[in-house]
Amino acid sequence: MPLLHRARAAAIIALLAAGCLAPSLPATAQPEVAPAAPECIQPGPLLRYLVVFSQLTTPAMADAEIARACGATTVFYPEISVAVATSPDPSFLKRIGPQRAYSAQAESIATKRPAKRKKDDTELLRPAGARSGEQWDMDLIKVPAAHEITTGSKSVVVGVLDSGVDARHPDLVDALAPELSAGCLTGRPDTAPAAWTPTTSPHGTHVAGTIAAANDGRGTTGVAPGVRIASVKVVDDEGFIYPEYAVCGFMWAAAQGMTITNNSYFIDPYLFTCQSAPGQRVIYEAVRRAVDYATSRNVLNVAAAGNNAADLSRPGRDSLSPTNGDAQTRPVDSTCVVLPAQLKNVVGVSAVDSTKTKAGYSSYGLGAIDVTAPGGDSRTPTGCVLSTVPAGYDYSCGTSMAAPHVSGVAALIASTHPETDAVSLGRMLNAQAETLACPADYDLNGTGVQDAFCTGYSEYNSFYGHGLVDALAAVTK
């Protein structure tokens, strides 16, 4: 990103400070009609904003209000009354209302945004012989036995909201639906292949392979190789998932009639998004509306809980936010959640290793975790999860790897129960899970000190929710 003149950056910082001090108004309150704006100034940079309007706002009303604030509408989602707008005028935020608009770009500039994740060019390139013998994760949740009954239906579509999926990978080429794929890095869906294919990260391809890699005796095999997947790119080249990307992804999945979305990420720039802060309240409200709308259109949303070993039900403090600048330790209250995993209409997923024990890195929390799945642990003999990456295969660990196992099992359930709605599908997903009780001793390092405390009871607890997903039970119960 080109450097800005010092005065220009100072103006942006001042506006952000003003937004933090602005009174918080209900997101559904209709603002007063503003008088004609004074002459707009355009010193740049052109910044992107997420804007939350009152429900039932029309596209014409939203366009007019954004124009009066010296901006231009990129996209307006009338179903949820949320817009993405751009403006080169540093007074846009003040004019539109800092209590209902937010710019991740402005915050990135003000905090000297670094890359969140470095490029991963350590792909494991091996001949495409059978690799299923290395997939301990599939054996753990009884995938081979489930495949004797069904591998899934082509009528089921899983949207992989991630960094893009390699359409040329031999294990994915038959599963990927290009006509349902889109890039969301402007907040508006772009169906051009260049917009949804991976550029700097293999993450999305790895996730996609766990869901639906072909069952053809070569390479790896996914949980539900008979279903289709769509690449919905919500991760930019620096590794960030800003809220307008995610909103676009959920709305696109709903518009295309997808069955499931897999969300192996948390929404930047905050690990915990707090409704008590004006800018963060905008993020929460916009994403919540998008998720709820997708659910109303019968899309089941599955999300990773995160790799911070945090008790999401009572985190206490957050030392990792913002993620796009120098993190500041801050207390977090009951309004602070990890998005999208902790939203009501999202299946939250923790990770276990090959012994069915919560991985040390996996976040957890009573009420935050619905089910668990294999995410691997590099400290165990079986290690991480093998899956597809562009041009090959590689191992990776994390709740990012656990979530697609859950999405795959949900896809098998949807395949055998085609008339099931999203809410019922979620309930069935919980019901088929193998109960895992809290461990009697969770001392992973042998130090005599518990590394985390599991609460709840056998059938539902903070480590595993309702339990470990079971592909065989999913297609037989």
C-alpha positions as CSV (number, residue, x, y, z in Angstrom):
1,M,0.0,0.0,0.0
2,P,1.6,3.4,-1.0
3,L,2.6,5.7,1.9
4,L,0.3,8.5,2.8
5,H,1.3,12.1,3.6
6,R,1.6,12.5,7.3
7,A,-1.2,15.0,7.4
8,R,-3.5,12.6,5.6
9,A,-2.8,9.8,8.1
10,A,-3.3,12.2,11.0
11,A,-6.7,13.1,9.7
12,I,-7.7,9.4,9.5
13,I,-6.5,8.8,13.0
14,A,-8.4,11.8,14.3
15,L,-11.6,10.5,12.6
16,L,-11.1,7.0,14.2
17,A,-10.7,8.6,17.6
18,A,-13.8,10.6,17.1
19,G,-15.7,7.4,16.1
20,C,-14.6,5.7,19.3
21,L,-16.0,8.5,21.4
22,A,-19.3,8.8,19.5
23,P,-22.4,7.8,21.4
24,S,-23.7,4.3,20.5
25,L,-27.2,4.2,19.0
26,P,-29.3,1.1,18.2
27,A,-28.3,-0.3,14.8
28,T,-31.9,-0.3,13.8
29,A,-32.6,3.3,14.6
30,Q,-33.4,5.4,11.6
31,P,-31.1,8.4,11.4
32,E,-32.5,11.8,10.7
33,V,-32.4,12.9,7.1
34,A,-29.2,15.0,6.7
35,P,-29.2,18.3,4.9
36,A,-27.3,18.6,1.7
37,A,-23.6,17.9,2.4
38,P,-21.1,20.7,1.9
39,E,-18.8,20.3,-1.0
40,C,-17.0,17.0,-0.9
41,I,-13.2,17.0,-0.8
42,Q,-11.2,14.2,-2.3
43,P,-7.6,14.1,-1.0
44,G,-7.7,10.3,-0.8
45,P,-7.0,7.6,-0.1
46,L,-10.1,5.9,-1.3
47,L,-11.4,3.9,1.7
48,R,-14.0,1.1,2.0
49,Y,-16.7,1.3,4.7
50,L,-19.2,-1.2,6.0
51,V,-22.5,0.7,6.7
52,V,-25.4,-0.6,8.7
53,F,-28.8,0.9,8.0
54,S,-32.2,0.6,9.7
55,Q,-34.2,-2.4,8.5
56,L,-36.4,-1.9,5.5
57,T,-34.1,0.8,4.0
58,T,-34.4,0.7,0.2
59,P,-31.5,0.8,-2.2
60,A,-32.4,4.3,-3.3
61,M,-32.5,5.5,0.3
62,A,-29.1,3.9,1.0
63,D,-27.5,5.3,-2.1
64,A,-28.8,8.8,-1.4
65,E,-27.6,8.8,2.2
66,I,-24.1,7.5,1.2
67,A,-23.9,10.1,-1.6
68,R,-24.8,12.9,0.8
69,A,-21.9,11.8,3.0
70,C,-19.6,12.1,0.0
71,G,-19.4,8.3,-0.7
72,A,-20.3,5.9,-3.4
73,T,-22.2,2.6,-2.9
74,T,-20.2,-0.5,-3.9
75,V,-23.1,-2.9,-3.0
76,F,-26.2,-2.7,-0.9
77,Y,-27.8,-5.9,0.5
78,P,-31.5,-4.9,0.9
79,E,-32.3,-8.2,2.6
80,I,-30.2,-7.2,5.7
81,S,-30.0,-3.4,5.1
82,V,-26.1,-3.4,5.0
83,A,-24.0,-1.6,2.5
84,V,-20.4,-1.4,1.4
85,A,-19.3,2.0,0.4
86,T,-16.2,3.9,-0.7
87,S,-15.1,7.4,-0.2
88,P,-11.9,9.5,-0.6
89,D,-13.3,12.2,1.7
90,P,-11.9,11.9,5.3
91,S,-15.1,13.3,6.7
92,F,-17.3,10.4,5.4
93,L,-17.3,8.5,8.7
94,K,-18.4,11.6,10.6
95,R,-21.1,12.4,8.1
96,I,-22.6,9.0,7.8
97,G,-22.4,8.4,11.5
98,P,-19.5,6.6,13.3
99,Q,-22.0,4.6,15.3
100,R,-23.2,2.8,12.2
101,A,-20.2,2.7,9.9
102,Y,-16.7,1.2,10.1
103,S,-13.6,1.1,7.9
104,A,-11.1,-1.7,8.4
105,Q,-8.9,0.0,5.8
106,A,-8.7,3.2,7.7
107,E,-7.7,1.4,10.9
108,S,-5.1,-0.6,9.0
109,I,-3.5,2.6,7.7
110,A,-3.6,4.2,11.1
111,T,-2.0,1.2,12.8
112,K,0.7,0.6,10.2
113,R,-0.9,-2.7,9.0
114,P,1.5,-5.6,8.8
115,A,0.8,-8.9,7.0
116,K,-1.2,-11.1,9.3
117,R,0.1,-14.3,7.9
118,K,3.2,-14.9,5.8
119,K,3.0,-16.8,2.6
120,D,3.2,-20.5,2.9
121,D,5.3,-22.1,0.2
122,T,6.1,-25.3,2.0
123,E,3.8,-27.5,0.0
124,L,4.4,-31.2,0.2
125,L,4.7,-32.3,-3.4
126,R,4.6,-36.1,-3.7
127,P,3.4,-38.4,-6.5
128,A,-0.4,-38.7,-6.5
129,G,-0.5,-42.3,-5.2
130,A,-3.0,-43.3,-2.6
131,R,-2.5,-41.2,0.5
132,S,-5.6,-42.4,2.5
133,G,-3.3,-44.5,4.7
134,E,-2.1,-41.2,6.2
135,Q,-5.6,-39.9,6.9
136,W,-5.9,-41.0,10.6
137,D,-8.5,-38.2,10.9
138,M,-10.9,-40.0,8.5
139,D,-10.6,-43.3,10.4
140,L,-11.2,-41.5,13.7
141,I,-14.7,-40.3,12.6
142,K,-15.5,-43.5,10.6
143,V,-15.5,-42.0,7.1
144,P,-14.5,-45.2,5.2
145,A,-17.4,-47.1,6.7
146,A,-19.8,-44.2,5.9
147,H,-18.6,-44.3,2.3
148,E,-19.8,-47.9,1.9
149,I,-23.3,-46.4,2.3
150,T,-23.0,-43.0,0.6
151,T,-20.4,-40.5,-0.4
152,G,-22.9,-37.7,-0.6
153,S,-25.2,-36.1,-3.2
154,K,-24.3,-33.6,-6.0
155,S,-27.4,-31.7,-4.9
156,V,-25.6,-30.7,-1.7
157,V,-23.2,-27.7,-2.0
158,V,-20.7,-26.6,0.6
159,G,-19.4,-23.1,0.3
160,V,-15.8,-22.9,1.3
161,L,-15.4,-19.3,2.6
162,D,-11.7,-19.1,2.6
163,S,-8.6,-18.1,0.6
164,G,-9.7,-19.7,-2.6
165,V,-9.8,-23.2,-4.0
166,D,-7.4,-24.6,-6.6
167,A,-9.8,-25.6,-9.5
168,R,-7.1,-27.6,-11.2
169,H,-6.3,-29.9,-8.4
170,P,-7.1,-33.5,-9.6
171,D,-8.7,-34.3,-6.3
172,L,-11.1,-31.3,-6.5
173,V,-11.8,-30.7,-10.1
174,D,-14.9,-32.8,-10.2
175,A,-16.3,-31.4,-7.0
176,L,-15.7,-27.7,-7.6
177,A,-18.7,-25.7,-9.0
178,P,-17.2,-22.7,-10.8
179,E,-20.6,-21.3,-11.6
180,L,-21.3,-21.0,-7.8
181,S,-17.9,-19.5,-6.9
182,A,-17.1,-15.9,-6.3
183,G,-14.6,-13.5,-4.8
184,C,-15.7,-11.1,-2.0
185,L,-12.6,-8.9,-1.5
186,T,-14.5,-5.7,-2.3
187,G,-17.6,-6.6,-0.4
188,R,-19.4,-7.3,-3.6
189,P,-19.3,-10.8,-5.2
190,D,-17.1,-11.1,-8.3
191,T,-17.6,-14.3,-10.3
192,A,-14.5,-14.0,-12.4
193,P,-12.2,-17.1,-11.8
194,A,-9.3,-14.8,-10.9
195,A,-11.4,-13.4,-8.0
196,W,-12.0,-16.8,-6.3
197,T,-8.8,-18.8,-7.1
198,P,-6.0,-18.9,-4.5
199,T,-3.1,-16.5,-4.8
200,T,-0.9,-16.4,-1.7
201,S,-2.4,-19.1,0.6
202,P,-3.1,-22.9,0.3
203,H,-5.5,-22.7,3.3
204,G,-8.8,-22.8,1.3
205,T,-7.6,-25.7,-0.9
206,H,-6.6,-27.7,2.2
207,V,-10.1,-27.1,3.8
208,A,-11.8,-28.0,0.5
209,G,-9.9,-31.3,0.3
210,T,-11.0,-32.4,3.7
211,I,-14.6,-31.8,2.7
212,A,-14.8,-33.3,-0.8
213,A,-11.5,-34.7,-2.2
214,A,-12.3,-37.4,-4.7
215,N,-12.7,-41.0,-3.6
216,D,-10.7,-42.4,-6.5
217,G,-7.9,-44.4,-5.0
218,R,-5.4,-41.6,-5.6
219,G,-4.3,-38.7,-3.4
220,T,-6.5,-38.0,-0.4
221,T,-10.2,-38.6,0.1
222,G,-12.7,-36.1,1.7
223,V,-15.5,-36.7,4.2
224,A,-18.1,-36.2,1.5
225,P,-16.5,-36.7,-1.9
226,G,-19.9,-37.0,-3.7
227,V,-21.0,-33.4,-2.9
228,R,-20.1,-30.2,-4.6
229,I,-18.1,-27.3,-3.3
230,A,-18.0,-23.6,-4.2
231,S,-14.9,-21.4,-3.7
232,V,-16.0,-18.2,-2.0
233,K,-12.9,-16.1,-1.4
234,V,-13.0,-14.0,1.8
235,V,-9.3,-13.9,2.7
236,D,-7.2,-11.2,1.1
237,D,-3.5,-11.6,0.0
238,E,-2.3,-10.3,3.4
239,G,-4.3,-13.0,5.2
240,F,-7.0,-10.7,6.6
241,I,-10.7,-11.5,6.7
242,Y,-12.5,-8.2,7.1
243,P,-16.2,-8.0,7.9
244,E,-17.3,-6.8,4.5
245,Y,-15.7,-9.9,3.0
246,A,-17.5,-12.2,5.3
247,V,-20.9,-10.4,4.9
248,C,-20.5,-10.8,1.1
249,G,-19.6,-14.5,1.5
250,F,-22.7,-15.3,3.6
251,M,-25.0,-13.4,1.3
252,W,-23.6,-15.0,-1.8
253,A,-24.0,-18.5,-0.2
254,A,-27.7,-17.6,0.6
255,A,-28.3,-16.2,-2.9
256,Q,-26.9,-19.4,-4.6
257,G,-28.9,-21.8,-2.4
258,M,-25.8,-23.5,-0.8
259,T,-26.5,-26.1,1.8
260,I,-23.6,-25.4,4.1
261,T,-20.8,-22.8,4.6
262,N,-17.4,-23.7,6.1
263,N,-15.8,-20.8,7.9
264,S,-12.3,-21.7,9.1
265,Y,-11.3,-18.2,10.3
266,F,-12.2,-15.4,12.7
267,I,-13.2,-12.0,11.4
268,D,-10.5,-9.3,11.7
269,P,-9.3,-6.9,13.0
270,Y,-10.5,-8.1,16.4
271,L,-10.1,-11.6,17.9
272,F,-13.0,-10.7,20.2
273,T,-15.5,-8.3,18.6
274,C,-17.2,-6.2,21.4
275,Q,-20.7,-4.8,20.9
276,S,-19.9,-2.2,23.5
277,A,-17.5,-0.4,21.1
278,P,-19.1,1.6,18.3
279,G,-17.0,0.4,15.4
280,Q,-17.0,-3.2,16.6
281,R,-20.7,-3.0,17.2
282,V,-21.1,-2.3,13.4
283,I,-19.1,-5.4,12.6
284,Y,-21.1,-7.5,15.0
285,E,-24.5,-6.3,13.7
286,A,-23.6,-6.6,10.0
287,V,-22.2,-10.1,10.3
288,R,-25.0,-11.3,12.6
289,R,-27.6,-10.1,10.1
290,A,-25.8,-11.8,7.2
291,V,-25.5,-15.1,9.2
292,D,-29.2,-15.0,10.3
293,Y,-30.3,-14.3,6.7
294,A,-28.3,-17.2,5.4
295,T,-29.9,-19.4,8.0
296,S,-33.3,-18.2,7.0
297,R,-32.4,-19.4,3.4
298,N,-31.6,-22.8,4.8
299,V,-27.8,-22.5,4.9
300,L,-26.1,-24.2,7.8
301,N,-23.0,-22.2,8.8
302,V,-20.0,-24.1,10.4
303,A,-17.1,-22.2,12.0
304,A,-13.8,-22.9,13.7
305,A,-13.5,-21.8,17.3
306,G,-9.9,-20.6,17.0
307,N,-6.4,-21.6,18.0
308,N,-5.8,-19.3,21.0
309,A,-6.6,-21.9,23.7
310,A,-9.1,-19.4,25.0
311,D,-12.2,-20.1,27.1
312,L,-14.7,-18.3,24.9
313,S,-17.3,-18.3,27.6
314,R,-15.1,-16.2,29.9
315,P,-12.0,-14.9,28.2
316,G,-11.3,-12.1,30.6
317,R,-8.7,-10.4,28.5
318,D,-7.7,-10.0,24.9
319,S,-4.1,-9.5,24.0
320,L,-4.3,-10.1,20.2
321,S,-6.6,-7.2,19.0
322,P,-6.4,-5.4,16.7
323,T,-4.9,-8.0,14.4
324,N,-3.9,-5.4,11.8
325,G,-1.6,-3.4,14.0
326,D,0.1,-3.3,17.4
327,A,-2.1,-5.4,19.6
328,Q,-3.2,-3.9,22.9
329,T,-4.1,-6.0,26.0
330,R,-7.7,-5.1,26.9
331,P,-10.4,-6.5,29.2
332,V,-13.3,-8.1,27.4
333,D,-16.8,-8.2,28.7
334,S,-19.9,-10.3,28.0
335,T,-20.6,-8.5,24.7
336,C,-17.3,-9.7,23.3
337,V,-17.3,-12.8,21.0
338,V,-15.3,-14.5,18.3
339,L,-17.0,-14.0,14.9
340,P,-18.5,-15.9,13.3
341,A,-18.1,-19.0,15.6
342,Q,-20.0,-17.6,18.6
343,L,-23.1,-16.3,16.8
344,K,-26.4,-18.1,17.5
345,N,-26.9,-19.6,14.1
346,V,-23.4,-20.9,13.7
347,V,-22.0,-24.4,14.6
348,G,-18.9,-23.7,16.7
349,V,-16.1,-26.4,16.3
350,S,-13.2,-27.3,18.6
351,A,-10.3,-29.6,17.6
352,V,-9.1,-32.9,19.0
353,D,-6.0,-35.0,18.3
354,S,-5.9,-38.7,17.4
355,T,-6.6,-39.7,21.0
356,K,-9.9,-37.8,21.0
357,T,-8.5,-35.2,23.4
358,K,-8.9,-31.5,22.9
359,A,-5.8,-30.2,21.1
360,G,-3.9,-27.8,23.4
361,Y,-4.2,-24.9,21.0
362,S,-8.0,-25.2,20.5
363,S,-10.3,-22.6,22.0
364,Y,-13.3,-23.9,23.9
365,G,-16.1,-22.8,26.1
366,L,-19.5,-23.9,27.4
367,G,-22.1,-22.7,25.0
368,A,-19.5,-21.8,22.4
369,I,-18.7,-25.3,21.2
370,D,-21.4,-27.4,19.5
371,V,-19.2,-30.3,18.3
372,T,-15.6,-31.3,17.9
373,A,-13.6,-32.9,15.1
374,P,-10.0,-33.9,14.2
375,G,-7.7,-30.9,14.0
376,G,-4.5,-32.7,14.8
377,D,-1.6,-31.9,17.1
378,S,2.0,-31.7,16.0
379,R,3.1,-33.0,19.4
380,T,1.4,-36.4,18.9
381,P,2.8,-39.3,16.8
382,T,0.0,-39.0,14.2
383,G,0.6,-35.3,13.9
384,C,-1.5,-32.9,11.8
385,V,-4.2,-33.4,9.1
386,L,-3.2,-34.3,5.5
387,S,-5.2,-32.7,2.7
388,T,-4.9,-31.0,-0.7
389,V,-2.9,-27.8,-1.4
390,P,-2.3,-26.2,-4.8
391,A,-0.2,-28.6,-6.9
392,G,0.0,-31.2,-4.1
393,Y,-0.7,-32.3,-0.5
394,D,0.4,-31.1,2.9
395,Y,-0.2,-31.4,6.6
396,S,-1.7,-28.7,8.8
397,C,-3.1,-28.5,12.3
398,G,-5.8,-26.3,13.8
399,T,-9.5,-25.8,14.3
400,S,-9.4,-24.7,10.7
401,M,-8.9,-28.3,9.9
402,A,-11.5,-29.5,12.3
403,A,-14.3,-27.4,10.9
404,P,-14.3,-28.9,7.4
405,H,-14.7,-32.4,8.9
406,V,-17.9,-31.1,10.5
407,S,-19.0,-29.5,7.3
408,G,-18.4,-32.8,5.5
409,V,-20.4,-34.8,8.0
410,A,-23.2,-32.2,7.8
411,A,-23.1,-32.6,4.0
412,L,-23.6,-36.4,4.4
413,I,-26.6,-35.8,6.6
414,A,-28.0,-33.4,4.1
415,S,-27.5,-35.9,1.4
416,T,-29.5,-38.6,3.1
417,H,-32.2,-36.1,4.4
418,P,-32.6,-33.8,1.4
419,E,-35.7,-32.0,2.8
420,T,-34.1,-31.0,6.0
421,D,-33.9,-27.3,6.8
422,A,-30.8,-25.6,8.3
423,V,-32.0,-25.6,11.9
424,S,-33.0,-29.2,11.8
425,L,-29.7,-30.1,10.1
426,G,-27.8,-28.5,12.9
427,R,-29.8,-30.5,15.5
428,M,-29.2,-33.7,13.6
429,L,-25.5,-32.9,13.5
430,N,-25.4,-32.5,17.3
431,A,-27.5,-35.7,17.8
432,Q,-25.2,-38.0,15.7
433,A,-22.0,-37.0,17.6
434,E,-20.1,-39.4,19.8
435,T,-20.3,-38.3,23.4
436,L,-16.9,-37.3,24.9
437,A,-16.7,-36.7,28.6
438,C,-14.4,-34.1,30.1
439,P,-10.9,-35.5,30.6
440,A,-10.1,-36.5,34.2
441,D,-6.6,-35.0,33.8
442,Y,-5.8,-32.3,31.2
443,D,-2.1,-31.9,31.9
444,L,-0.7,-32.0,28.4
445,N,2.9,-31.1,29.4
446,G,3.2,-33.3,32.4
447,T,3.9,-30.4,34.7
448,G,1.3,-31.3,37.3
449,V,-0.8,-28.2,36.3
450,Q,-4.0,-28.4,34.4
451,D,-3.7,-26.7,31.0
452,A,-7.4,-25.9,30.8
453,F,-10.6,-26.7,32.8
454,C,-13.5,-28.5,31.1
455,T,-16.9,-27.7,32.5
456,G,-20.3,-29.3,31.8
457,Y,-21.3,-33.0,31.7
458,S,-20.6,-35.9,29.5
459,E,-23.3,-35.2,26.9
460,Y,-22.5,-31.5,26.6
461,N,-19.4,-29.8,27.8
462,S,-17.0,-26.9,27.1
463,F,-14.3,-29.0,25.4
464,Y,-16.4,-31.0,23.0
465,G,-19.9,-29.7,23.0
466,H,-22.2,-32.5,22.0
467,G,-19.2,-34.7,21.1
468,L,-17.1,-35.9,18.2
469,V,-18.8,-36.0,14.8
470,D,-19.4,-39.5,13.5
471,A,-19.7,-40.0,9.7
472,L,-21.1,-43.5,10.0
473,A,-23.8,-42.5,12.5
474,A,-24.6,-39.5,10.3
475,V,-25.7,-41.8,7.4
476,T,-27.2,-44.6,9.4
477,K,-29.1,-42.9,12.3
